[in-house]
Amino acid sequence: MISDNIKRLEEKILNKCSSLGRDRNDIKLIGVTKTQPIEIIRQAVDAGLKDIGENKAQELKEKYEKLTNGIKWHFIGHLQTNKVKYVIKAADFIHSVDSIKLAEEINKRAFQIGKRQNVLLEIKTSNEATKFGLVDEKEIFETAEYCVKSSNLNLIGLMTIAPFTDNTELIRKSFIQLRKLKEKLNDSGFHLTELSMGMSNDFEIAIEEGSTMLRIGTAIFGERINN
């Protein structure tokens, strides 16, 4: 079932890229495995999935220790400073840097293990109270500046979560906001390449607006059994 889901998803991504003149290879498909057991993740990896995303720090640590062969691990959930120690070894990418304080802790922990950590700034592009992320442009630029100047951080892009709604225009507005912010940062010399946006319900809109990283859970693994 999972292999069939991945195949269907890949066809949709490829078709969307073809219609836009985009190169499919410019987009990472990240399978979001929150609450999924190791056996299920192995099925996805065997079906060709190379990038895995986790929302919880200790869950990432535990799964990383059991599954290391050729997988790129992405930490995509809200990250508290006291949990950085659990993700720093495992995460190839941390998508959810939302403060200088968090960036400082990641930089410190990365330095301790001799690692240069790929990071993305999480930007809040909706008014939903449950969402995290940087909002103030001055703070965004200051956090980006801190990351660029830090010895053990590699700032590669921006991440956002669109509002959960059937209103496609609101979703698109969220993605356009992120894309334009990336352009503004790059105009100031930041050289960002990645836009982490798009989930199971809105990934085609995200591709249209320039996403380079799709975070897909339900469309691959089905509805989660628990939260």
HELIX and SHEET records of a PDB file:
HELIX    1   1 ILE A    2  LEU A   20  1                                  19    
HELIX    2   2 ARG A   24  ASP A   26  5                                   3    
HELIX    3   3 ILE A   38  ASP A   46  1                                   9    
HELIX    4   4 ALA A   57  LYS A   66  1                                  10    
HELIX    5   5 THR A   81  LYS A   83  5                                   3    
HELIX    6   6 VAL A   84  VAL A   87  1                                   4    
HELIX    7   7 ILE A  100  GLN A  112  1                                  13    
HELIX    8   8 GLU A  137  LYS A  149  1                                  13    
HELIX    9   9 THR A  168  ASP A  187  1                                  20    
HELIX   10  10 PHE A  203  GLU A  208  1                                   6    
HELIX   11  11 THR A  218  PHE A  221  1                                   4    
SHEET    1   A 8 GLU A 194  SER A 196  0                                        
SHEET    2   A 8 LEU A 153  MET A 159  1                                        
SHEET    3   A 8 GLN A 117  GLU A 122  1                                        
SHEET    4   A 8 PHE A  93  VAL A  97  1                                        
SHEET    5   A 8 LYS A  72  PHE A  75  1                                        
SHEET    6   A 8 ASP A  51  GLU A  54  1                                        
SHEET    7   A 8 LYS A  28  VAL A  32  1                                        
SHEET    8   A 8 MET A 213  ILE A 216  1                                        
END                                                                             
